Amino acid sequence: MSDCIYPLLFQPVFRDYIWGGRHLETEFGRALPAGIVAESWEISGHPSSPTRATNGKWRGHSLVDILSALGSDLVGSNSQGMLERGKFPLLVKLLDANRNLSVQVHPDDAYAGSNAQGELGKAEMWYVLHAEPGAELVYGLKSGVDRSTFAKAVSDGDVETQLYRLPIHRGDCINVPPGTVHALLAGAVVAEIQQNSDTTYRIYDWGRLGVDGQPRPLHIEHALNVIDWSIIEPQAVAPCLIADDGERRRELLVDDAKFQVEKVSLTTGAKFRGCCDGSTFEIWGCVDGEAHLGWGGSKRRTMLQAVQFVLLPAALGEFCYAAPMGATLLRAHVGRPDPCA
């Protein structure tokens, strides 16, 4: 195998929004810069915060540069349209909600393309890594809310009466398609897998001021245009079982037009064999325990610990995860690959 094709690890890029904290350090042992850390962009080809590889031939190169060099060997045939646009399809973050995030909504590709300077829309999902007792999030709208009632509530400063709140717990999965009104609230740390986009329309910000002492901008007109009024009191994802042989359990969490996410649970000593056959890249994240990744029929190994992500190029070929002490992993891809063995 070419020394250009191997599992890629990246140096995170940190964001210091006002709602962040230090939970990535205290709960997960992450080395953080001083001050507030709201987001850790783990794997990103977005031009505002591209991540750089930390291993192998591509060490020091951004994901944007790696995509340009490897093309379809990196993303696969299922993402040809994204390759033609010069965009890596997905973006992975960790979010630390030490305070409430703003209430917001994301557009789909069509609306973003016309109104957001060519950005993509933003479908996303959250996997809850940490939830303090009583933690919840804003997720959709209450029963009976429609555009007219919501617009009036915005005008009257009464938005909170329109919002549905969902209690959350560690291990929950929340699917957030475009048009979903949502907000992470204080007390949660999540892994976010999303389209490669930074397009957000802010609806409500709890009456607080930004770091400059001024209210942060709202985007009410765009928000009203893109909200999906049918998303009423949704619930956390009910995982769909793909396979379970007692050692390896695969559950489908999200089956979106833009990406799919599985949860793969390995018992102590179990192995999972897969194959990147050229159709899609895969992003794997260890969210509990640790897993040892081997590939290409060689003795090369990379270890993932909670919480760490790796990008497997579409042309990688066979790979194998081993879990000496058990592990829980997230597996994101475009199209559904099956294990080789």
DOSE-454327 format. One record per residue (C-alpha): residue number from 0; x, y, z. Coordinates in steps of 0.2 Angstrom, whole numbers, plus 5000, padded with zeros to 4 digits. Example, Ala and Ser with C-alpha at 12.3 -4.5 7.8 and 13.67 -1.06 7.14 Angstrom:
<sites>
0, 5062, 4978, 5039
1, 5068, 4995, 5036
</sites>
This chain:
<sites>
0, 5000, 5000, 5000
1, 5006, 5018, 4996
2, 5013, 5027, 5011
3, 5001, 5041, 5007
4, 4986, 5030, 5012
5, 4984, 5026, 5030
6, 4973, 5031, 5045
7, 4975, 5050, 5048
8, 4975, 5058, 5066
9, 4973, 5076, 5068
10, 4978, 5091, 5079
11, 4961, 5098, 5086
12, 4957, 5117, 5083
13, 4949, 5125, 5098
14, 4935, 5138, 5098
15, 4932, 5150, 5113
16, 4914, 5155, 5112
17, 4906, 5162, 5128
18, 4897, 5147, 5133
19, 4912, 5135, 5134
20, 4921, 5128, 5149
21, 4935, 5116, 5154
22, 4925, 5099, 5154
23, 4936, 5092, 5140
24, 4951, 5094, 5152
25, 4942, 5088, 5168
26, 4931, 5074, 5161
27, 4942, 5068, 5147
28, 4960, 5073, 5151
29, 4962, 5084, 5136
30, 4976, 5096, 5135
31, 4968, 5113, 5132
32, 4974, 5131, 5130
33, 4971, 5143, 5144
34, 4953, 5151, 5146
35, 4936, 5145, 5139
36, 4936, 5131, 5127
37, 4919, 5129, 5119
38, 4923, 5118, 5104
39, 4937, 5106, 5099
40, 4936, 5104, 5080
41, 4943, 5086, 5079
42, 4942, 5083, 5060
43, 4939, 5098, 5049
44, 4941, 5103, 5031
45, 4932, 5119, 5034
46, 4942, 5134, 5028
47, 4939, 5143, 5044
48, 4947, 5130, 5055
49, 4956, 5116, 5045
50, 4964, 5103, 5056
51, 4982, 5096, 5052
52, 4988, 5078, 5052
53, 4999, 5073, 5066
54, 5005, 5056, 5059
55, 5014, 5049, 5044
56, 5018, 5056, 5027
57, 5005, 5070, 5029
58, 5010, 5076, 5046
59, 5008, 5095, 5047
60, 4997, 5095, 5031
61, 4979, 5102, 5033
62, 4964, 5091, 5028
63, 4961, 5103, 5014
64, 4978, 5100, 5007
65, 4976, 5081, 5009
66, 4960, 5081, 5000
67, 4967, 5091, 4986
68, 4981, 5078, 4984
69, 4972, 5062, 4987
70, 4955, 5066, 4979
71, 4944, 5051, 4978
72, 4956, 5039, 4987
73, 4952, 5050, 5002
74, 4933, 5052, 5001
75, 4928, 5038, 4989
76, 4916, 5037, 4975
77, 4900, 5040, 4986
78, 4907, 5058, 4989
79, 4911, 5063, 4971
80, 4900, 5078, 4971
81, 4908, 5085, 4986
82, 4925, 5081, 4979
83, 4920, 5092, 4963
84, 4916, 5106, 4975
85, 4933, 5104, 4984
86, 4925, 5100, 5001
87, 4928, 5086, 5013
88, 4910, 5080, 5017
89, 4910, 5080, 5036
90, 4916, 5089, 5051
91, 4918, 5082, 5069
92, 4918, 5092, 5084
93, 4917, 5090, 5103
94, 4906, 5103, 5112
95, 4907, 5108, 5130
96, 4891, 5117, 5135
97, 4896, 5125, 5152
98, 4882, 5138, 5148
99, 4867, 5137, 5137
100, 4871, 5139, 5118
101, 4860, 5151, 5108
102, 4843, 5144, 5101
103, 4847, 5141, 5083
104, 4842, 5132, 5067
105, 4852, 5127, 5052
106, 4847, 5128, 5033
107, 4848, 5114, 5020
108, 4859, 5114, 5006
109, 4847, 5123, 4994
110, 4844, 5138, 5006
111, 4862, 5139, 5011
112, 4868, 5139, 4993
113, 4857, 5154, 4989
114, 4859, 5164, 5006
115, 4876, 5159, 5014
116, 4889, 5163, 5001
117, 4889, 5145, 4994
118, 4891, 5136, 5011
119, 4883, 5119, 5013
120, 4868, 5116, 5023
121, 4870, 5108, 5040
122, 4863, 5091, 5045
123, 4871, 5086, 5062
124, 4870, 5073, 5076
125, 4875, 5073, 5094
126, 4882, 5059, 5104
127, 4881, 5063, 5123
128, 4898, 5060, 5131
129, 4894, 5068, 5148
130, 4877, 5075, 5156
131, 4876, 5082, 5173
132, 4861, 5077, 5183
133, 4845, 5086, 5176
134, 4854, 5090, 5160
135, 4842, 5094, 5145
136, 4842, 5102, 5128
137, 4831, 5112, 5117
138, 4825, 5100, 5103
139, 4811, 5105, 5092
140, 4795, 5114, 5096
141, 4781, 5111, 5108
142, 4764, 5104, 5102
143, 4753, 5118, 5094
144, 4768, 5129, 5089
145, 4767, 5135, 5071
146, 4775, 5149, 5061
147, 4763, 5162, 5067
148, 4763, 5158, 5085
149, 4782, 5157, 5084
150, 4784, 5173, 5075
151, 4773, 5182, 5088
152, 4783, 5175, 5102
153, 4799, 5181, 5095
154, 4791, 5198, 5093
155, 4785, 5198, 5111
156, 4801, 5192, 5118
157, 4793, 5175, 5123
158, 4803, 5162, 5113
159, 4805, 5151, 5128
160, 4787, 5146, 5129
161, 4788, 5139, 5111
162, 4803, 5127, 5114
163, 4802, 5109, 5118
164, 4815, 5103, 5131
165, 4822, 5085, 5131
166, 4831, 5077, 5146
167, 4847, 5069, 5141
168, 4859, 5056, 5148
169, 4876, 5049, 5144
170, 4875, 5038, 5128
171, 4860, 5047, 5120
172, 4860, 5051, 5102
173, 4851, 5066, 5095
174, 4848, 5068, 5077
175, 4847, 5086, 5071
176, 4842, 5088, 5053
177, 4841, 5105, 5044
178, 4826, 5115, 5050
179, 4827, 5108, 5068
180, 4826, 5122, 5082
181, 4839, 5117, 5095
182, 4851, 5122, 5108
183, 4863, 5113, 5119
184, 4860, 5118, 5137
185, 4872, 5119, 5152
186, 4879, 5103, 5158
187, 4882, 5093, 5143
188, 4897, 5088, 5133
189, 4894, 5080, 5116
190, 4902, 5073, 5101
191, 4895, 5081, 5085
192, 4896, 5074, 5068
193, 4889, 5086, 5054
194, 4890, 5092, 5036
195, 4906, 5102, 5033
196, 4897, 5119, 5036
197, 4897, 5133, 5049
198, 4880, 5140, 5044
199, 4869, 5144, 5059
200, 4854, 5156, 5061
201, 4853, 5162, 5079
202, 4835, 5164, 5085
203, 4837, 5168, 5104
204, 4852, 5171, 5116
205, 4844, 5171, 5133
206, 4846, 5190, 5135
207, 4865, 5189, 5137
208, 4879, 5200, 5130
209, 4894, 5195, 5120
210, 4912, 5197, 5125
211, 4911, 5215, 5117
212, 4897, 5220, 5129
213, 4884, 5220, 5115
214, 4870, 5207, 5111
215, 4875, 5194, 5099
216, 4867, 5196, 5082
217, 4850, 5186, 5078
218, 4845, 5180, 5061
219, 4826, 5179, 5063
220, 4821, 5181, 5045
221, 4832, 5167, 5039
222, 4827, 5156, 5054
223, 4808, 5158, 5050
224, 4812, 5154, 5032
225, 4821, 5137, 5036
226, 4812, 5131, 5052
227, 4804, 5114, 5049
228, 4787, 5117, 5058
229, 4783, 5098, 5058
230, 4797, 5094, 5070
231, 4787, 5094, 5086
232, 4793, 5087, 5103
233, 4805, 5074, 5095
234, 4814, 5061, 5105
235, 4832, 5054, 5106
236, 4836, 5041, 5093
237, 4831, 5024, 5096
238, 4845, 5014, 5089
239, 4842, 5001, 5075
240, 4851, 4984, 5078
241, 4862, 4979, 5063
242, 4870, 4964, 5070
243, 4875, 4957, 5087
244, 4885, 4941, 5089
245, 4888, 4943, 5107
246, 4906, 4950, 5105
247, 4902, 4964, 5092
248, 4886, 4974, 5092
249, 4882, 4986, 5078
250, 4868, 4999, 5079
251, 4862, 5012, 5067
252, 4860, 5029, 5075
253, 4858, 5041, 5060
254, 4853, 5036, 5042
255, 4853, 5054, 5034
256, 4855, 5058, 5016
257, 4872, 5066, 5020
258, 4879, 5053, 5031
259, 4876, 5038, 5042
260, 4883, 5035, 5060
261, 4884, 5018, 5068
262, 4888, 5013, 5086
263, 4900, 4999, 5087
264, 4901, 4990, 5104
265, 4915, 4977, 5107
266, 4917, 4966, 5122
267, 4933, 4963, 5131
268, 4945, 4955, 5118
269, 4933, 4957, 5103
270, 4939, 4962, 5086
271, 4930, 4971, 5072
272, 4935, 4969, 5054
273, 4930, 4981, 5040
274, 4936, 4986, 5023
275, 4937, 5003, 5015
276, 4934, 4997, 4997
277, 4935, 5014, 4988
278, 4916, 5019, 4990
279, 4918, 5029, 5006
280, 4930, 5036, 5019
281, 4926, 5031, 5037
282, 4928, 5042, 5053
283, 4929, 5032, 5069
284, 4928, 5039, 5086
285, 4932, 5029, 5102
286, 4919, 5036, 5115
287, 4922, 5023, 5129
288, 4937, 5011, 5133
289, 4951, 5010, 5120
290, 4953, 5001, 5103
291, 4969, 4996, 5094
292, 4967, 4999, 5075
293, 4977, 4989, 5062
294, 4977, 4990, 5043
295, 4983, 4984, 5027
296, 4988, 4967, 5033
297, 5004, 4974, 5041
298, 5009, 4975, 5059
299, 5006, 4994, 5059
300, 4995, 4999, 5074
301, 4986, 5015, 5080
302, 4978, 5016, 5097
303, 4962, 5026, 5100
304, 4957, 5031, 5118
305, 4941, 5040, 5123
306, 4938, 5053, 5116
307, 4948, 5052, 5100
308, 4944, 5051, 5082
309, 4953, 5044, 5066
310, 4950, 5046, 5047
311, 4951, 5031, 5037
312, 4954, 5035, 5018
313, 4942, 5027, 5006
314, 4956, 5017, 4998
315, 4963, 5010, 5014
316, 4958, 4992, 5011
317, 4956, 4980, 5026
318, 4957, 4986, 5044
319, 4954, 4978, 5061
320, 4949, 4985, 5078
321, 4954, 4975, 5093
322, 4947, 4980, 5111
323, 4958, 4972, 5124
324, 4947, 4979, 5138
325, 4931, 4983, 5128
326, 4926, 4998, 5119
327, 4912, 5009, 5112
328, 4915, 5017, 5095
329, 4906, 5028, 5083
330, 4908, 5025, 5065
331, 4903, 5038, 5052
332, 4902, 5036, 5033
333, 4893, 5041, 5017
334, 4884, 5025, 5012
335, 4883, 5009, 5022
336, 4899, 4998, 5021
337, 4899, 4981, 5028
338, 4913, 4972, 5038
339, 4924, 4961, 5027
340, 4924, 4947, 5039
</sites>
